[in-house]
Amino acid sequence: MKKGIYIFPNALTLMGMFGGFYAIISAIKGDFIMAAWAVLIAMVFDGLDGFVARLTGSSTRFGVELDSLSDLVAFGVAPAVIIYLSSIRDFGRAGWLAAFLFVACGALRLARYNVQMVTAERKSFTGIPIPGAAVIMVTLVMFFRDMNWPLEKNAFVLVLTFALSLLMVSTLRFHGLKEINFSGRKPFWILVLVVLVFVVIATRPEISLFIFAMLYLTIGIIENIYLFARRRRLRQQ
């Protein structure tokens, strides 16, 4: 700290925190779609700060701790407030307990990641990462509003909130962008696939983002079931 801090990556981290805070304010005002977009924009800044820090060699312990605090606001508190006010508050105690559990498990998830980031979580994630859980929550709100489906006192949303909370602190393996080596050469079709994904998202973002988020969750669960079955089969041999 006596030598100073790196401004650019930490400023990006604070922009992500601002997105989370703005999402909370928007949710309190009842503008849940704006709140959801604010969380998604915060996710962009969350990805940029780590990328810039690694690119410029400006990763520090201070930046790691600030990033965790920003993530807790943007991807823990903000989604919990959005989902509580938009859907599950009419469940009474179960509603606010589900929202609190999401925040608490998000905090535990971040703390565990900071401890294991150079060992167990160097490649794949242990438990679904908190940004992934947050994206599922906020895109669900966007999806239901776009489809004109009832969101208030929705039992599916309540169960999903509990499930995502537990998945964050689970030992299931989930993949992330950090496993991809962006510096190496890649086949041409990957660039075409990226363009197609952007086109699909731009066509109906409220629907496509939720579908992609649920695909990430579903594929992760299926992969873990397959790995569990394979380990069990190997032990029996």
ABEGO torsion letter per residue (X at the ends): XAAEBBAAAAAAAAAAAAAAAAAAAAAAAGBAAAAAAAAAAAAAAAAAAAAAAAAAGABBAAAAAAAAAAAAAAAAAAAAAAAAAAAAAAAEAAAAAAAAAAAAAAAAAAAAAAAAAABAAABBBBEBBAAAAAAAAAAAAAAAAAAGBBABGBAAAAAAAAAAAAAAABABBBBBAAABBAABBBBAAAAAAAAAAAAAAAABAAAAAAAAAAAAAAAAAAAAAAAAAAAAAAAAX
